[in-house]
Amino acid sequence: MRKEKCFALSFAIVFAIIGLTVSCSSSGGNGGNGGGELDISVCNPANGPFSLNIDNEWFPLPVGQELVLEGEADGVNLRIEITVLNETEEVAGVTTRVVEESDYENDELVEGTRDFFVQAPDGTVCYYGEDSDIYENGEVVSHEGSWRAGEGENLPGIMMPVEPKKGMVFQQEYAPGIAEDMCKIMAFGETVTTPIGEFNDTMRTQDWNKLDNPIVKDTKYYARGVGVIVDEDAKLVSY
């Protein structure tokens, strides 16, 4: 049996055992009430074929795209650089697109990640994990937060639904005890001003990590056709 078929069978069994059966119907990202938690099994390797052509209108990842966000929080200057690389990585038997993110505080690199994304047949963007480097004084001190679908109990999560609606909740990271990020869609159509202009076709979300105690919820804004334009205190300055 080929490697990818083995992974697909294993994941199908895992999903059946875990029983993540909550699902949502949706019809367009127009702010209607979606409600409930989405079933992440849409991202199960057995439900392919998957695509490296990630063209979800709320989270497009064309090769070569670069987003830069900047801001300030508690006197610290923030900078986030996100680049879609012309590179792939096989994770859990699925070929994924590599997206590089670099986070800076006061011009010092504090975290660098290689994130693994792929698009499901229905247009959902799936998150298959990340390789994370945590820096102090220019040196890598840990790989905290790193995870890959297919290792242990780790499963791919939903980064962006194909037709997001207000009230939808979905797990972006499913790595028990390591990374358990959640997202809830809060609103559509709010006007957001950034250093490079005003956006009106927007979606606001709240993100949180189930492992945090206490839970802290962060706000993000996405613009249709662009992707993330606000990440809490950082706003888009270059695209």
C-alpha positions in Angstrom: 0.0 0.0 0.0 1.4 3.4 -1.0 2.4 5.8 1.8 -0.4 8.4 1.2 -3.0 5.7 1.2 -1.8 4.4 4.5 -2.0 7.9 6.0 -5.5 8.4 4.5 -6.8 5.1 6.0 -5.2 5.9 9.4 -6.8 9.4 9.5 -10.2 8.1 8.5 -10.1 5.6 11.4 -8.9 8.4 13.8 -11.8 10.7 12.8 -14.3 7.9 13.2 -13.0 7.2 16.7 -12.9 10.8 17.8 -16.3 11.5 16.4 -15.9 15.1 15.5 -19.4 15.2 13.9 -20.5 18.8 14.4 -21.0 20.5 11.1 -22.5 23.7 9.6 -24.2 24.5 6.4 -23.4 27.8 4.9 -24.3 29.9 1.9 -21.9 32.8 1.2 -19.7 34.9 3.5 -22.4 37.6 3.8 -22.7 37.8 7.6 -25.7 35.4 8.0 -25.8 33.3 11.1 -23.7 30.2 10.7 -23.7 28.9 14.3 -22.1 25.8 15.7 -18.7 24.3 15.3 -17.4 23.1 12.0 -16.4 19.5 11.4 -12.6 19.4 10.8 -12.8 16.1 9.0 -13.2 18.1 5.7 -9.4 18.3 6.0 -8.9 14.6 6.6 -6.3 13.3 4.0 -8.8 10.7 3.0 -11.1 13.4 1.8 -8.8 14.6 -1.0 -7.6 15.2 -3.6 -6.2 18.5 -2.2 -4.8 21.4 -4.1 -1.8 23.7 -3.8 -3.7 26.3 -5.7 -5.1 28.1 -2.6 -7.6 30.6 -3.9 -10.1 30.8 -1.0 -11.3 34.4 -1.3 -10.7 35.2 2.4 -7.3 33.4 2.7 -5.7 33.4 -0.8 -2.1 32.1 -0.9 -0.7 32.7 -4.4 3.0 31.9 -4.6 5.1 35.0 -4.1 2.5 36.9 -2.0 4.0 39.0 0.7 2.1 40.6 3.5 3.7 42.9 6.1 1.8 44.1 9.2 3.1 46.6 11.7 1.9 48.0 15.0 2.7 48.7 18.6 1.7 47.1 21.9 2.8 48.1 25.4 5.6 50.2 24.0 6.9 47.4 21.8 7.1 47.8 18.0 5.6 44.9 16.2 6.3 43.6 12.7 4.9 40.5 11.0 6.1 39.3 7.6 4.2 36.6 5.8 5.5 35.1 2.5 4.0 32.4 0.4 7.0 30.3 -0.8 7.4 28.4 -4.0 8.1 25.4 -1.7 6.1 22.3 -0.7 6.2 19.9 2.2 4.7 16.5 2.5 2.7 16.2 5.8 0.6 13.2 6.7 0.9 12.0 3.1 -0.4 15.3 1.7 1.7 17.8 -0.3 1.2 21.2 1.3 2.2 24.8 0.5 4.8 26.3 2.7 4.2 29.8 4.1 6.9 31.5 6.1 6.0 33.9 8.9 8.6 36.1 10.8 7.6 38.0 13.9 9.7 40.9 15.2 9.6 42.9 18.3 11.6 46.2 18.2 13.3 44.9 15.0 14.5 41.7 16.7 13.3 38.4 15.4 11.4 36.6 18.1 9.7 33.8 16.2 9.9 32.2 12.7 7.6 29.6 11.4 7.1 27.5 8.3 3.3 26.8 8.1 1.8 24.1 6.0 -1.5 24.8 4.2 -3.5 23.0 1.5 -7.0 23.6 0.0 -9.7 20.9 0.3 -11.8 20.0 -2.7 -14.7 22.2 -1.5 -12.4 25.3 -1.1 -11.7 25.1 2.7 -8.1 26.0 3.6 -6.6 23.3 5.8 -3.8 23.8 8.3 -1.5 20.8 8.5 1.0 22.2 11.1 4.0 24.3 11.6 7.8 24.2 12.3 8.4 26.9 14.8 11.7 28.5 15.9 11.7 30.7 19.0 14.5 33.2 19.2 16.3 35.1 22.0 19.2 37.5 21.2 19.4 36.1 17.7 19.6 32.4 18.8 17.1 29.7 18.5 16.1 28.7 22.1 13.2 26.3 21.4 10.7 24.9 18.9 7.7 25.4 21.2 4.4 25.2 19.3 5.7 23.0 16.5 3.3 20.3 15.4 2.4 18.3 12.3 -0.7 16.5 11.4 -0.3 12.7 11.4 2.1 12.7 14.4 0.6 11.2 17.5 -3.0 12.4 17.9 -2.4 15.5 15.7 -5.1 16.2 13.1 -5.3 18.9 10.4 -7.4 21.9 11.3 -9.5 24.4 9.4 -7.7 27.7 8.7 -10.5 29.2 6.7 -14.0 27.8 5.7 -15.0 28.1 2.0 -18.1 30.1 2.8 -17.6 31.7 6.2 -20.7 33.0 8.1 -21.2 34.9 11.3 -21.2 32.6 14.3 -19.1 29.8 12.8 -16.5 28.3 15.2 -13.7 26.1 14.0 -10.5 24.6 15.4 -7.5 25.8 13.4 -4.9 23.7 15.2 -5.5 20.2 16.6 -2.4 19.1 18.4 -3.5 18.1 21.9 -1.4 19.7 24.6 0.7 21.6 22.0 -1.4 23.8 19.8 -5.2 24.1 20.1 -6.1 27.4 18.5 -9.8 28.2 17.9 -11.5 30.8 15.7 -15.0 32.3 15.8 -16.4 34.5 13.0 -17.8 37.7 14.6 -18.9 40.1 11.9 -18.7 41.1 8.2 -18.6 44.4 6.4 -17.0 46.6 9.0 -14.8 49.5 7.7 -11.1 48.9 8.6 -8.5 51.6 8.0 -4.9 50.5 7.6 -1.7 52.5 6.7 -2.2 51.4 3.0 -5.9 52.2 2.8 -9.4 51.5 3.8 -11.1 48.1 3.5 -14.9 47.7 3.5 -15.4 44.0 2.4 -14.0 42.6 5.7 -14.5 39.8 8.2 -13.7 40.1 11.9 -12.7 37.0 13.9 -11.8 36.2 17.5 -8.9 33.7 18.0 -7.9 31.9 21.2 -5.8 29.0 22.4 -7.7 26.5 24.5 -4.5 25.7 26.4 -4.2 29.3 27.8 -5.3 29.9 31.4 -6.9 32.4 31.5 -8.2 32.4 27.9 -7.2 35.6 26.0 -9.1 36.3 22.8 -7.4 38.2 20.0 -9.1 40.1 17.1 -8.2 39.7 13.5 -9.6 41.2 10.3 -9.6 39.7 6.9 -10.3 41.5 3.6 -11.8 39.6 0.7 -9.2 38.9 -2.0 -6.3 39.9 0.3 -6.3 37.8 3.5 -5.4 39.1 7.0 -5.2 42.9 7.3 -5.2 43.3 11.1 -3.7 40.9 13.6 -4.6 42.4 17.0 -2.3 45.4 17.3 -0.6 45.0 13.9 -2.1 46.4 10.7 -1.3 45.9 7.0 1.4 48.2 5.7 2.5 46.3 2.6 0.9 43.9 0.2 
